Amino acid sequence: MGSSSATAAVRPRAALDPNYRRLSSEQERLVLDHIEAHLQDNLTVSTLAAMCHLSSSCFSRVFKASTGHTLCQWMLRRRLERARLLLTDPGRTVVEVAVAVGFHDQSHFLRQFKRICGMTVQEWRLRAAGGAAA
């Protein structure tokens, strides 16, 4: 009974405290800056949660409430945004770009790129080259 009463005592406070519902602006900036700086790395929820002094489950909940995306969705979109920028350099291979943004499997990168961006990497490069020449 002691542990359930301790849990019950924590939950109401956490449910009522608005600081538990979203990341603070400082936490959000710290986490998003860290993600940007380490986009190519294998970041984990537990690592980012520890930076905010939160449990993994609490961090996941407040990250989504703060950004509108899960950590996985956020990182995938940021990786693909950076990939689009890197792909404008014709001297970079697709493999180099994939690795530079944190993908360790070229085929996974290509599938995710097409799914999120709505076109293949080759189509993106052709459009980017055409836009630069115009």
C-alpha positions, 0 to 999 in steps of 0.5 A: 500500500505504501508504494501506491499511496506514494504514486497517487500523491505524485500523480495529482501534482504532476497532472495539475502542474503546467510545467509537467505538460510541456517543456519549458522554453529553456528545456525546449531550446536545450533539447532542440539545439542538442538534436541539431548539433547531434542529428547524425548521432543515435540520440535516445529519449533517455539521453534527452530526458536526462538533460531535462531532468525528466523520466523518459515517459514524461519527456516523450509526452511533454516533447510531443505536447511542445513540438507536436511531434514525437522525438522520432518524427521530429528527428526524421523530419530534421534529418531530411531537411538537412539532407535536402540542403546537402543534396544540392551539392552535386559533389556529394553522393547519396551515401555521403548525404545519408550518413551525414544526416544519421542514416546508416542504411541507404535504402532506408534513407531513400524510402524515407526521403520519398515518403516524406518529401514526395519525390525521389532523391534524383527528382529532388536533385534535378529540381534543385539544379533546375531551380539554381539555374533559373 
